[in-house]
Amino acid sequence: MALDGSMIRRVVVVAVGLLLAGCGATVPTDPEGTLDDVRGGVLRVGVSANPPWTEAEPDDDAPGPRGIEPDLVREFARTLDAEVEWTRGGEEALVDQLDRDELDLVVGGLTSSSPWSQHAALTYPYAHTTGPEGKPEAHVMAVRLGENAFMTELERFLLAQDVDP
């Protein structure tokens, strides 16, 4: 019996899965160890002002930035027993810091059509709104490229939330 390309791919996927399981490997992984570093440590978050998603200036009720996304970030950090360290700035500067491993996460009302998708991994959309021109917008957060375990943990958290802007 001849094996077609589809069957060969299935066999390879199963073989690789068994090999990884036998080695005790966990998938997904973080090459730079972001999830391990953040858990019980510090979650370094860049925030760019974009009300109501993010308001960069603190007030008396909540130290640090305010808004939908900072509230989500604080709750996510609690699930990891992590403190949040905020860095304010423009999106370009923050994404550059993310790329240099100076930040773990960037928020600022980003959408799935963000121009930063070439420089950062965007989460699965966790909220949908209608933009200023009546077009649908899917809201996302940005993490460092390749940090898949951290991103998966963040996406699990975000998708369990009921975000209503």
C-alpha positions in Angstrom: 0.0 0.0 0.0 1.4 3.4 -1.0 1.4 6.3 1.5 0.1 9.6 0.2 1.4 13.0 1.5 -1.5 13.4 3.9 -0.9 10.0 5.6 2.8 10.6 5.8 2.2 14.0 7.6 -0.1 12.3 10.1 2.4 9.6 10.8 5.2 12.2 11.3 3.0 14.3 13.6 2.1 11.3 15.8 5.7 10.2 15.9 6.9 13.6 17.0 4.2 13.9 19.6 5.1 10.5 21.0 8.8 11.4 21.0 8.2 14.7 22.8 5.9 12.9 25.3 8.6 10.3 26.0 11.2 13.0 26.6 9.0 14.8 29.1 8.9 17.9 26.9 6.1 20.4 27.4 4.5 22.1 24.5 4.2 25.0 24.1 7.5 26.4 25.4 9.1 29.7 25.9 12.7 29.9 24.5 13.4 32.9 26.8 11.4 31.5 29.8 8.9 34.3 30.1 6.2 32.3 31.8 8.6 30.9 34.3 10.1 34.3 35.0 6.7 36.0 35.5 5.2 33.3 37.7 5.9 34.4 41.2 7.9 37.4 39.9 7.3 40.5 37.9 5.1 41.0 34.8 6.6 43.8 32.8 3.8 45.6 30.9 4.0 48.4 28.3 0.9 50.6 28.1 0.0 53.1 25.5 -2.9 55.4 26.1 -6.1 54.5 24.2 -9.3 55.1 26.2 -11.4 53.3 27.3 -9.0 50.3 26.8 -6.0 52.1 28.5 -5.7 55.4 30.3 -2.0 55.8 31.1 -2.4 58.2 34.0 -3.0 56.8 37.5 -5.7 58.1 39.8 -6.2 57.9 43.6 -8.3 54.7 43.3 -5.8 52.6 41.4 -2.0 53.1 41.2 -0.8 52.6 37.6 -2.8 52.9 34.5 -6.5 52.6 34.4 -9.0 51.1 31.9 -10.2 47.8 30.6 -6.8 46.3 29.7 -4.9 47.4 32.8 -7.7 45.8 34.9 -7.3 42.6 32.9 -3.6 42.6 33.2 -3.8 43.0 37.0 -6.1 40.1 37.3 -3.9 38.0 35.0 -0.9 38.9 37.1 -2.8 37.7 40.2 -3.3 34.3 38.6 0.5 34.0 38.2 1.2 35.5 41.7 3.1 38.3 39.9 3.6 42.0 40.6 2.9 44.3 37.6 5.6 46.8 36.5 4.2 49.4 34.2 6.1 51.3 31.4 4.2 54.0 29.6 5.0 55.1 26.1 4.0 55.1 22.4 3.2 51.8 20.7 6.4 51.9 18.5 8.7 52.4 21.5 6.9 49.7 23.6 6.9 47.1 20.8 10.7 47.8 20.4 11.2 47.2 24.1 9.1 44.0 23.8 11.4 42.9 21.0 14.5 43.6 23.2 13.0 41.5 26.0 12.5 44.6 28.2 8.8 44.0 28.4 6.6 40.8 28.6 3.4 42.3 27.3 2.1 45.4 25.5 -1.5 46.8 25.8 -3.1 49.9 24.3 -6.3 49.0 22.6 -4.5 47.0 19.9 -6.5 45.3 17.3 -5.8 42.3 15.1 -5.1 44.6 12.2 -2.3 46.2 14.2 0.8 47.1 12.1 2.9 45.5 14.9 2.1 41.9 14.0 5.4 41.6 12.2 7.3 42.5 15.4 5.2 40.9 18.1 2.8 38.0 18.6 -0.8 39.1 18.9 -3.1 37.1 21.1 -6.3 35.6 19.9 -9.0 38.3 19.9 -10.7 38.5 23.3 -13.2 41.3 22.6 -15.0 42.6 19.5 -16.2 46.1 18.9 -17.3 48.4 16.1 -14.6 50.9 15.1 -15.0 54.6 14.3 -15.9 53.8 10.6 -18.4 51.1 11.5 -15.9 48.3 10.8 -15.6 45.4 13.2 -12.5 45.4 15.4 -11.0 42.4 17.2 -9.0 43.5 20.3 -5.7 41.7 21.1 -2.6 42.1 23.3 1.0 41.8 22.2 3.7 39.5 23.5 7.2 38.7 22.5 7.5 36.5 19.4 8.2 32.9 20.3 7.1 33.0 23.9 4.3 30.5 23.3 3.7 29.1 26.8 3.3 32.7 28.1 1.0 33.6 25.2 -1.1 30.4 25.7 -1.5 31.1 29.4 -2.5 34.7 28.7 -5.0 33.6 26.0 -6.6 31.1 28.3 -7.1 33.8 30.8 -8.4 36.3 28.3 -10.8 33.9 26.7 -12.3 33.1 30.1 -13.1 36.8 30.7 -16.4 38.5 29.7 -15.0 41.7 28.3 -17.8 44.2 27.4 -16.3 47.6 26.4 
